Amino acid sequence: MNIETRFNALCVGKNESTTSDGKTTFYTLALVQNGQAGNIACSPDVYNAVLASGQPIESYDFTGIYRDGQYKGFRITHAGEAGSLISGKPQSTSPAGNPKSSK
């Protein structure tokens, strides 16, 4: 079973790590929401799209999926323009939208 959720958070960093044999790369985003911070796995497309403007901190509306099958885990699959959840605008189908800077 897959459970999908949409949420807003600040992205304050990102990390790319590769296994010692170089065959697998893992992508994570450092997110802050409601005063709490954590690192969450994401797809390569989302990793490449967030913080692309060069700003150190940006707000996004994220879509994440929890998979409860053989490979359990939570992963961010989409990052869209901040405010799209509140305004009722549908999220685009691209992996990342045009984020608004948080200054």
MMTF fields as JSON, N, C-alpha, C and O atoms, coordinates in Angstrom:
{
  "mmtfVersion": "1.0.0",
  "mmtfProducer": "UNKNOWN",
  "numBonds": 411,
  "numAtoms": 412,
  "numGroups": 103,
  "numChains": 1,
  "numModels": 1,
  "chainsPerModel": [1],
  "groupsPerChain": [103],
  "chainIdList": ["A"],
  "bondAtomList": [4, 2, 8, 6, 12, 10, 16, 14, 20, 18, 24, 22, 28, 26, 32, 30, 36, 34, 40, 38, 44, 42, 48, 46, 52, 50, 56, 54, 60, 58, 64, 62, 68, 66, 72, 70, 76, 74, 80, 78, 84, 82, 88, 86, 92, 90, 96, 94, 100, 98, 104, 102, 108, 106, 112, 110, 116, 114, 120, 118, 124, 122, 128, 126, 132, 130, 136, 134, 140, 138, 144, 142, 148, 146, 152, 150, 156, 154, 160, 158, 164, 162, 168, 166, 172, 170, 176, 174, 180, 178, 184, 182, 188, 186, 192, 190, 196, 194, 200, 198, 204, 202, 208, 206, 212, 210, 216, 214, 220, 218, 224, 222, 228, 226, 232, 230, 236, 234, 240, 238, 244, 242, 248, 246, 252, 250, 256, 254, 260, 258, 264, 262, 268, 266, 272, 270, 276, 274, 280, 278, 284, 282, 288, 286, 292, 290, 296, 294, 300, 298, 304, 302, 308, 306, 312, 310, 316, 314, 320, 318, 324, 322, 328, 326, 332, 330, 336, 334, 340, 338, 344, 342, 348, 346, 352, 350, 356, 354, 360, 358, 364, 362, 368, 366, 372, 370, 376, 374, 380, 378, 384, 382, 388, 386, 392, 390, 396, 394, 400, 398, 404, 402, 408, 406],
  "bondOrderList": [1, 1, 1, 1, 1, 1, 1, 1, 1, 1, 1, 1, 1, 1, 1, 1, 1, 1, 1, 1, 1, 1, 1, 1, 1, 1, 1, 1, 1, 1, 1, 1, 1, 1, 1, 1, 1, 1, 1, 1, 1, 1, 1, 1, 1, 1, 1, 1, 1, 1, 1, 1, 1, 1, 1, 1, 1, 1, 1, 1, 1, 1, 1, 1, 1, 1, 1, 1, 1, 1, 1, 1, 1, 1, 1, 1, 1, 1, 1, 1, 1, 1, 1, 1, 1, 1, 1, 1, 1, 1, 1, 1, 1, 1, 1, 1, 1, 1, 1, 1, 1, 1],
  "groupList": [{"groupName": "MET", "atomNameList": ["N", "CA", "C", "O"], "elementList": ["N", "C", "C", "O"], "formalChargeList": [0, 0, 0, 0], "bondAtomList": [1, 0, 2, 1, 3, 2], "bondOrderList": [1, 1, 2], "singleLetterCode": "M", "chemCompType": "L-PEPTIDE LINKING"}, {"groupName": "ASN", "atomNameList": ["N", "CA", "C", "O"], "elementList": ["N", "C", "C", "O"], "formalChargeList": [0, 0, 0, 0], "bondAtomList": [1, 0, 2, 1, 3, 2], "bondOrderList": [1, 1, 2], "singleLetterCode": "N", "chemCompType": "L-PEPTIDE LINKING"}, {"groupName": "ILE", "atomNameList": ["N", "CA", "C", "O"], "elementList": ["N", "C", "C", "O"], "formalChargeList": [0, 0, 0, 0], "bondAtomList": [1, 0, 2, 1, 3, 2], "bondOrderList": [1, 1, 2], "singleLetterCode": "I", "chemCompType": "L-PEPTIDE LINKING"}, {"groupName": "GLU", "atomNameList": ["N", "CA", "C", "O"], "elementList": ["N", "C", "C", "O"], "formalChargeList": [0, 0, 0, 0], "bondAtomList": [1, 0, 2, 1, 3, 2], "bondOrderList": [1, 1, 2], "singleLetterCode": "E", "chemCompType": "L-PEPTIDE LINKING"}, {"groupName": "THR", "atomNameList": ["N", "CA", "C", "O"], "elementList": ["N", "C", "C", "O"], "formalChargeList": [0, 0, 0, 0], "bondAtomList": [1, 0, 2, 1, 3, 2], "bondOrderList": [1, 1, 2], "singleLetterCode": "T", "chemCompType": "L-PEPTIDE LINKING"}, {"groupName": "ARG", "atomNameList": ["N", "CA", "C", "O"], "elementList": ["N", "C", "C", "O"], "formalChargeList": [0, 0, 0, 0], "bondAtomList": [1, 0, 2, 1, 3, 2], "bondOrderList": [1, 1, 2], "singleLetterCode": "R", "chemCompType": "L-PEPTIDE LINKING"}, {"groupName": "PHE", "atomNameList": ["N", "CA", "C", "O"], "elementList": ["N", "C", "C", "O"], "formalChargeList": [0, 0, 0, 0], "bondAtomList": [1, 0, 2, 1, 3, 2], "bondOrderList": [1, 1, 2], "singleLetterCode": "F", "chemCompType": "L-PEPTIDE LINKING"}, {"groupName": "ALA", "atomNameList": ["N", "CA", "C", "O"], "elementList": ["N", "C", "C", "O"], "formalChargeList": [0, 0, 0, 0], "bondAtomList": [1, 0, 2, 1, 3, 2], "bondOrderList": [1, 1, 2], "singleLetterCode": "A", "chemCompType": "L-PEPTIDE LINKING"}, {"groupName": "LEU", "atomNameList": ["N", "CA", "C", "O"], "elementList": ["N", "C", "C", "O"], "formalChargeList": [0, 0, 0, 0], "bondAtomList": [1, 0, 2, 1, 3, 2], "bondOrderList": [1, 1, 2], "singleLetterCode": "L", "chemCompType": "L-PEPTIDE LINKING"}, {"groupName": "CYS", "atomNameList": ["N", "CA", "C", "O"], "elementList": ["N", "C", "C", "O"], "formalChargeList": [0, 0, 0, 0], "bondAtomList": [1, 0, 2, 1, 3, 2], "bondOrderList": [1, 1, 2], "singleLetterCode": "C", "chemCompType": "L-PEPTIDE LINKING"}, {"groupName": "VAL", "atomNameList": ["N", "CA", "C", "O"], "elementList": ["N", "C", "C", "O"], "formalChargeList": [0, 0, 0, 0], "bondAtomList": [1, 0, 2, 1, 3, 2], "bondOrderList": [1, 1, 2], "singleLetterCode": "V", "chemCompType": "L-PEPTIDE LINKING"}, {"groupName": "GLY", "atomNameList": ["N", "CA", "C", "O"], "elementList": ["N", "C", "C", "O"], "formalChargeList": [0, 0, 0, 0], "bondAtomList": [1, 0, 2, 1, 3, 2], "bondOrderList": [1, 1, 2], "singleLetterCode": "G", "chemCompType": "PEPTIDE LINKING"}, {"groupName": "LYS", "atomNameList": ["N", "CA", "C", "O"], "elementList": ["N", "C", "C", "O"], "formalChargeList": [0, 0, 0, 0], "bondAtomList": [1, 0, 2, 1, 3, 2], "bondOrderList": [1, 1, 2], "singleLetterCode": "K", "chemCompType": "L-PEPTIDE LINKING"}, {"groupName": "SER", "atomNameList": ["N", "CA", "C", "O"], "elementList": ["N", "C", "C", "O"], "formalChargeList": [0, 0, 0, 0], "bondAtomList": [1, 0, 2, 1, 3, 2], "bondOrderList": [1, 1, 2], "singleLetterCode": "S", "chemCompType": "L-PEPTIDE LINKING"}, {"groupName": "ASP", "atomNameList": ["N", "CA", "C", "O"], "elementList": ["N", "C", "C", "O"], "formalChargeList": [0, 0, 0, 0], "bondAtomList": [1, 0, 2, 1, 3, 2], "bondOrderList": [1, 1, 2], "singleLetterCode": "D", "chemCompType": "L-PEPTIDE LINKING"}, {"groupName": "TYR", "atomNameList": ["N", "CA", "C", "O"], "elementList": ["N", "C", "C", "O"], "formalChargeList": [0, 0, 0, 0], "bondAtomList": [1, 0, 2, 1, 3, 2], "bondOrderList": [1, 1, 2], "singleLetterCode": "Y", "chemCompType": "L-PEPTIDE LINKING"}, {"groupName": "GLN", "atomNameList": ["N", "CA", "C", "O"], "elementList": ["N", "C", "C", "O"], "formalChargeList": [0, 0, 0, 0], "bondAtomList": [1, 0, 2, 1, 3, 2], "bondOrderList": [1, 1, 2], "singleLetterCode": "Q", "chemCompType": "L-PEPTIDE LINKING"}, {"groupName": "PRO", "atomNameList": ["N", "CA", "C", "O"], "elementList": ["N", "C", "C", "O"], "formalChargeList": [0, 0, 0, 0], "bondAtomList": [1, 0, 2, 1, 3, 2], "bondOrderList": [1, 1, 2], "singleLetterCode": "P", "chemCompType": "L-PEPTIDE LINKING"}, {"groupName": "HIS", "atomNameList": ["N", "CA", "C", "O"], "elementList": ["N", "C", "C", "O"], "formalChargeList": [0, 0, 0, 0], "bondAtomList": [1, 0, 2, 1, 3, 2], "bondOrderList": [1, 1, 2], "singleLetterCode": "H", "chemCompType": "L-PEPTIDE LINKING"}],
  "groupTypeList": [0, 1, 2, 3, 4, 5, 6, 1, 7, 8, 9, 10, 11, 12, 1, 3, 13, 4, 4, 13, 14, 11, 12, 4, 4, 6, 15, 4, 8, 7, 8, 10, 16, 1, 11, 16, 7, 11, 1, 2, 7, 9, 13, 17, 14, 10, 15, 1, 7, 10, 8, 7, 13, 11, 16, 17, 2, 3, 13, 15, 14, 6, 4, 11, 2, 15, 5, 14, 11, 16, 15, 12, 11, 6, 5, 2, 4, 18, 7, 11, 3, 7, 11, 13, 8, 2, 13, 11, 12, 17, 16, 13, 4, 13, 17, 7, 11, 1, 17, 12, 13, 13, 12],
  "groupIdList": [1, 2, 3, 4, 5, 6, 7, 8, 9, 10, 11, 12, 13, 14, 15, 16, 17, 18, 19, 20, 21, 22, 23, 24, 25, 26, 27, 28, 29, 30, 31, 32, 33, 34, 35, 36, 37, 38, 39, 40, 41, 42, 43, 44, 45, 46, 47, 48, 49, 50, 51, 52, 53, 54, 55, 56, 57, 58, 59, 60, 61, 62, 63, 64, 65, 66, 67, 68, 69, 70, 71, 72, 73, 74, 75, 76, 77, 78, 79, 80, 81, 82, 83, 84, 85, 86, 87, 88, 89, 90, 91, 92, 93, 94, 95, 96, 97, 98, 99, 100, 101, 102, 103],
  "secStructList": [7, 3, 3, 3, 3, 3, 3, 3, 3, 3, 3, 3, 3, 3, 3, 3, 3, 3, 7, 6, 6, 1, 1, 7, 3, 3, 3, 3, 3, 3, 3, 3, 3, 6, 6, 3, 3, 3, 3, 3, 3, 5, 7, 2, 2, 2, 2, 2, 2, 6, 6, 6, 6, 1, 7, 1, 7, 3, 3, 3, 3, 3, 3, 3, 3, 3, 3, 7, 1, 1, 1, 7, 3, 3, 3, 3, 3, 3, 3, 3, 3, 6, 6, 2, 2, 2, 2, 7, 7, 7, 7, 7, 1, 1, 1, 5, 7, 7, 7, 3, 3, 7, 7],
  "xCoordList": [0.842, 0.0, 0.887, 1.903, 0.512, 1.208, 0.319, -0.874, 0.91, 0.2, 0.894, 2.094, 0.135, 0.697, 0.279, -0.856, 1.209, 0.908, 1.526, 2.545, 0.895, 1.426, 1.64, 0.797, 2.775, 3.105, 4.042, 4.727, 4.056, 4.946, 6.09, 5.881, 7.305, 8.481, 9.563, 9.549, 10.502, 11.682, 12.767, 13.04, 13.38, 14.536, 15.772, 15.97, 16.603, 17.778, 19.085, 20.168, 18.987, 20.189, 19.845, 18.712, 20.86, 20.669, 21.997, 23.068, 21.908, 23.103, 22.984, 21.919, 24.091, 24.188, 25.32, 26.439, 25.034, 26.081, 26.039, 24.983, 27.216, 27.365, 27.949, 28.793, 27.501, 28.046, 29.523, 29.988, 30.255, 31.698, 32.051, 33.127, 31.15, 31.427, 31.023, 31.273, 30.397, 30.027, 28.811, 28.517, 28.101, 26.974, 25.64, 24.739, 25.504, 24.231, 24.443, 25.363, 23.578, 23.625, 22.331, 21.246, 22.456, 21.313, 21.2, 22.208, 19.966, 19.71, 18.81, 17.795, 19.174, 18.339, 18.239, 19.126, 17.129, 16.91, 16.857, 16.304, 17.431, 17.325, 16.145, 16.169, 15.105, 13.867, 13.596, 13.945, 12.962, 12.524, 11.026, 10.566, 10.276, 8.835, 8.412, 8.727, 7.696, 7.185, 8.29, 8.081, 9.449, 10.539, 11.318, 12.21, 11.003, 11.724, 12.426, 11.918, 13.604, 14.394, 14.699, 14.761, 14.888, 15.252, 15.678, 15.441, 16.307, 16.721, 15.78, 15.502, 15.292, 14.33, 14.811, 15.265, 14.715, 15.111, 14.246, 13.075, 14.838, 14.089, 14.572, 15.604, 13.805, 14.183, 15.3, 15.443, 16.089, 17.139, 16.59, 17.244, 15.407, 14.807, 14.523, 14.811, 13.961, 13.671, 14.985, 15.104, 15.962, 17.264, 17.878, 18.389, 17.825, 18.427, 17.64, 18.204, 16.363, 15.517, 15.462, 15.34, 15.551, 15.441, 16.745, 17.832, 16.606, 17.726, 18.564, 19.733, 17.967, 18.681, 18.914, 19.765, 18.177, 18.318, 19.57, 19.964, 20.192, 21.37, 21.066, 21.986, 19.778, 19.395, 19.679, 19.454, 20.167, 20.471, 19.236, 19.3, 18.112, 16.875, 15.717, 15.601, 14.852, 13.663, 12.502, 12.686, 11.3, 10.081, 9.449, 9.384, 8.99, 8.36, 7.133, 7.009, 6.231, 5.168, 5.636, 5.836, 5.807, 6.343, 5.243, 4.213, 5.467, 4.65, 5.567, 6.652, 5.113, 5.883, 5.024, 3.805, 5.674, 4.956, 5.603, 6.815, 4.768, 5.207, 4.809, 3.638, 5.782, 5.514, 5.573, 6.54, 4.529, 4.417, 4.455, 3.695, 5.334, 5.463, 6.741, 7.125, 7.395, 8.645, 9.719, 10.502, 9.746, 10.736, 10.021, 9.574, 9.918, 9.22, 10.062, 11.289, 9.389, 10.115, 9.331, 8.355, 9.789, 9.17, 10.138, 11.336, 9.616, 10.459, 9.703, 8.516, 10.388, 9.789, 9.872, 10.938, 8.734, 8.665, 8.393, 8.491, 8.05, 7.717, 7.961, 7.725, 8.439, 8.565, 7.968, 8.413, 6.964, 6.277, 6.378, 6.927, 5.843, 5.855, 5.169, 4.068, 5.822, 5.233, 3.938, 3.864, 2.929, 1.632, 0.609, -0.573, 1.029, 0.075, -0.919, -2.02, -0.561, -1.494, -2.59, -3.739, -2.245, -3.208, -4.126, -5.33, -3.563, -4.336, -5.262, -6.131, -5.077, -5.917, -5.411, -6.032, -4.269, -3.695, -3.204, -2.575, -3.477, -2.967, -1.46, -0.907, -0.794, 0.644, 0.941, 0.21, 2.025, 2.409, 2.899, 3.178, 3.002, 3.456, 4.97, 5.525, 5.647, 7.106, 7.635, 6.927, 8.871, 9.419, 9.59, 9.565, 9.765, 9.895, 9.345, 9.5, 8.706, 8.128, 9.065, 10.274, 8.515, 9.281, 9.111, 8.115, 10.091, 9.929, 10.038, 10.679, 9.383, 9.507, 10.588, 10.611, 11.465, 12.553, 12.044, 11.093, 12.665, 12.401, 13.562, 14.687, 13.315, 14.411, 14.237, 15.061],
  "yCoordList": [-1.175, 0.0, 1.238, 1.273, 2.259, 3.537, 4.615, 4.693, 5.44, 6.564, 7.829, 8.004, 8.716, 9.958, 11.134, 11.197, 12.062, 13.256, 14.471, 14.369, 15.622, 16.888, 17.802, 17.875, 18.501, 19.359, 20.471, 20.37, 21.538, 22.66, 22.605, 22.3, 22.903, 22.929, 23.779, 24.039, 24.208, 24.916, 23.901, 23.009, 24.03, 23.212, 24.035, 25.121, 23.515, 24.258, 23.607, 24.082, 22.541, 21.888, 20.582, 20.104, 20.018, 18.73, 17.979, 18.583, 16.647, 15.821, 14.68, 14.09, 14.395, 13.279, 12.387, 12.858, 11.102, 10.174, 8.921, 8.49, 8.358, 7.176, 6.042, 6.269, 4.836, 3.679, 3.524, 4.065, 2.79, 2.637, 1.981, 2.221, 1.159, 0.539, 1.438, 1.101, 2.585, 3.546, 3.177, 3.848, 2.132, 1.661, 2.312, 2.36, 2.811, 3.372, 4.762, 4.987, 5.69, 7.048, 7.32, 6.988, 7.93, 8.281, 9.802, 10.502, 10.311, 11.746, 12.074, 11.409, 13.106, 13.538, 15.057, 15.772, 15.522, 16.946, 17.212, 16.416, 18.328, 18.77, 19.723, 20.79, 19.34, 20.115, 20.602, 19.944, 21.776, 22.333, 22.612, 23.244, 22.132, 22.358, 22.444, 21.56, 23.515, 23.701, 23.584, 22.993, 24.142, 24.16, 22.866, 22.765, 21.875, 20.609, 20.384, 20.767, 19.756, 19.53, 18.053, 17.298, 17.659, 16.274, 16.112, 16.987, 14.988, 14.648, 13.584, 12.585, 13.812, 12.899, 12.535, 13.401, 11.268, 10.782, 11.419, 11.727, 11.611, 12.166, 11.543, 10.874, 11.778, 11.292, 12.168, 13.319, 11.653, 12.468, 13.722, 14.765, 13.647, 14.816, 15.928, 17.095, 15.571, 16.57, 17.135, 18.347, 16.283, 16.732, 17.785, 18.804, 17.537, 18.458, 19.758, 20.777, 19.736, 20.915, 21.871, 23.081, 21.345, 22.233, 22.984, 22.488, 24.188, 25.084, 25.381, 25.749, 25.222, 25.471, 26.959, 27.323, 27.82, 29.267, 29.815, 30.953, 29.016, 29.476, 30.03, 30.31, 30.196, 30.651, 29.52, 28.353, 29.844, 28.789, 28.158, 27.026, 28.883, 28.388, 28.762, 29.912, 27.784, 28.059, 27.231, 26.13, 27.776, 27.105, 26.4, 26.958, 25.177, 24.377, 23.684, 23.488, 23.316, 22.375, 21.025, 20.862, 20.07, 18.759, 17.716, 17.837, 16.701, 15.496, 14.352, 14.177, 13.583, 12.438, 11.191, 11.255, 10.066, 8.792, 7.835, 7.617, 7.266, 6.199, 4.886, 4.66, 4.031, 2.717, 1.667, 1.596, 0.861, -0.147, -1.545, -2.426, -1.739, -3.042, -3.716, -3.617, -4.393, -5.074, -4.076, -4.346, -2.907, -1.878, -0.707, 0.223, -0.76, 0.279, 1.551, 1.49, 2.707, 3.961, 5.134, 4.973, 6.324, 7.57, 8.283, 8.343, 8.831, 9.475, 10.64, 10.524, 11.759, 12.918, 12.697, 12.411, 12.834, 12.577, 13.827, 13.791, 14.943, 16.164, 17.366, 17.315, 18.461, 19.739, 20.805, 20.998, 21.49, 22.509, 23.88, 24.04, 24.854, 26.24, 26.352, 25.837, 27.023, 27.221, 27.996, 28.964, 27.582, 28.236, 27.524, 27.863, 26.552, 25.868, 25.027, 24.765, 24.605, 23.824, 24.702, 24.272, 25.935, 26.845, 27.471, 27.596, 27.863, 28.591, 27.698, 28.185, 26.4, 25.488, 25.229, 24.481, 25.849, 25.58, 24.144, 23.694, 23.416, 22.049, 22.069, 22.953, 21.081, 20.983, 20.537, 19.734, 21.07, 20.68, 19.244, 18.694, 18.643, 17.269, 17.178, 16.08, 18.322, 18.304, 18.028, 18.265, 17.53, 17.212, 18.414, 18.264, 19.61, 20.794, 22.0, 22.14, 22.855, 24.067, 25.246, 25.075, 26.416, 27.635, 28.081, 28.72, 27.744, 28.049, 29.538, 30.289, 29.935, 31.312, 31.328, 30.465, 32.278, 32.386, 32.768, 33.54, 32.237, 32.64, 33.496, 33.006, 34.772, 35.673, 36.152, 36.92],
  "zCoordList": [0.0, 0.0, 0.0, 0.695, -0.777, -0.805, -0.19, -0.484, 0.662, 1.259, 0.793, 1.01, 0.148, -0.381, 0.497, 0.969, 0.709, 1.485, 0.814, 0.131, 1.019, 0.515, 1.709, 2.603, 1.722, 2.854, 2.417, 1.399, 3.216, 2.963, 3.967, 5.141, 3.496, 4.379, 3.741, 2.538, 4.575, 4.087, 3.769, 4.572, 2.611, 2.276, 2.617, 2.073, 3.518, 3.982, 3.53, 3.871, 2.777, 2.265, 1.582, 1.632, 0.941, 0.288, 0.275, 0.33, 0.202, 0.249, -0.751, -0.932, -1.383, -2.323, -1.825, -1.62, -1.632, -1.189, -2.054, -2.516, -2.254, -3.102, -2.27, -1.403, -2.538, -1.835, -2.183, -3.186, -1.357, -1.557, -2.894, -3.441, -3.414, -4.714, -5.885, -7.042, -5.585, -6.613, -7.441, -8.43, -7.062, -7.869, -7.519, -8.357, -6.298, -5.86, -5.278, -4.493, -5.675, -5.142, -4.398, -4.874, -3.223, -2.394, -2.348, -2.251, -2.419, -2.406, -1.229, -1.019, -0.446, 0.671, 0.7, 0.235, 1.263, 1.474, 2.978, 3.737, 3.398, 4.783, 4.848, 4.235, 5.592, 5.655, 7.075, 8.055, 7.161, 8.437, 8.331, 7.38, 9.322, 9.362, 10.825, 11.622, 11.174, 12.541, 13.594, 14.653, 13.304, 14.267, 14.394, 15.238, 13.578, 13.623, 12.295, 11.241, 12.351, 11.144, 10.979, 11.949, 9.729, 9.45, 8.009, 7.176, 7.723, 6.365, 5.821, 6.485, 4.601, 3.994, 2.598, 1.849, 2.248, 0.934, -0.148, 0.076, -1.323, -2.445, -3.753, -3.799, -4.805, -6.122, -6.7, -6.287, -7.642, -8.267, -8.938, -8.908, -9.54, -10.193, -9.194, -9.461, -8.047, -7.007, -6.476, -6.295, -6.226, -5.725, -6.652, -6.188, -7.944, -8.916, -9.06, -9.458, -8.745, -8.96, -7.77, -7.96, -6.539, -5.381, -5.152, -5.446, -4.621, -4.337, -5.578, -5.467, -6.758, -8.011, -8.251, -9.063, -7.562, -7.75, -7.08, -7.333, -6.234, -5.516, -4.139, -3.37, -3.808, -2.472, -1.47, -1.791, -0.266, 0.699, 1.344, 1.824, 1.358, 1.956, 1.045, 0.62, 0.742, -0.07, 0.444, 0.964, 0.291, 0.714, -0.491, -1.586, -0.271, -1.327, -0.774, 0.434, -1.663, -1.343, -1.879, -3.083, -0.986, -1.346, -1.415, -0.751, -2.217, -2.22, -1.813, -2.367, -0.839, -0.385, -0.389, -0.231, -0.57, -0.592, 0.397, 0.376, 1.266, 2.15, 1.502, 1.198, 1.296, 0.698, 1.802, 2.562, 1.875, 2.916, 2.31, 2.713, 1.35, 0.711, 1.161, 2.327, 0.249, 0.561, 0.989, 1.899, 0.317, 0.641, 1.312, 0.641, 2.629, 3.379, 3.426, 3.509, 3.371, 3.509, 2.958, 2.226, 3.334, 2.9, 1.981, 2.257, 0.876, -0.115, -0.74, -1.046, -0.929, -1.596, -3.103, -3.65, -3.753, -5.189, -6.007, -7.233, -5.349, -6.075, -5.185, -3.978, -5.792, -5.093, -5.992, -7.123, -5.485, -6.275, -5.638, -4.548, -6.33, -5.874, -4.52, -4.326, -3.597, -2.267, -2.396, -3.153, -1.673, -1.7, -2.56, -2.512, -3.341, -4.222, -3.427, -3.911, -2.236, -1.419, -0.845, -0.739, -0.47, 0.152, -0.882, -0.658, -2.006, -3.003, -3.81, -4.534, -3.684, -4.44, -5.842, -6.598, -6.209, -7.523, -7.547, -6.589, -8.619, -8.678, -8.837, -9.491, -8.23, -8.399, -9.823, -10.404, -10.372, -11.727, -11.702, -10.636, -12.867, -12.934, -12.999, -12.978, -13.078, -13.102, -11.701, -10.722, -11.584, -10.278, -9.373, -8.152, -9.935, -9.087, -9.831, -11.044, -9.069, -9.661, -9.517, -9.361, -9.568, -9.378, -7.945, -7.605, -7.084, -5.669, -5.396, -6.13, -4.309, -3.839, -2.783, -1.905, -2.852, -1.887, -0.517, -0.392, 0.495, 1.873, 2.302, 2.402, 2.559, 2.933, 4.338, 4.835]
}
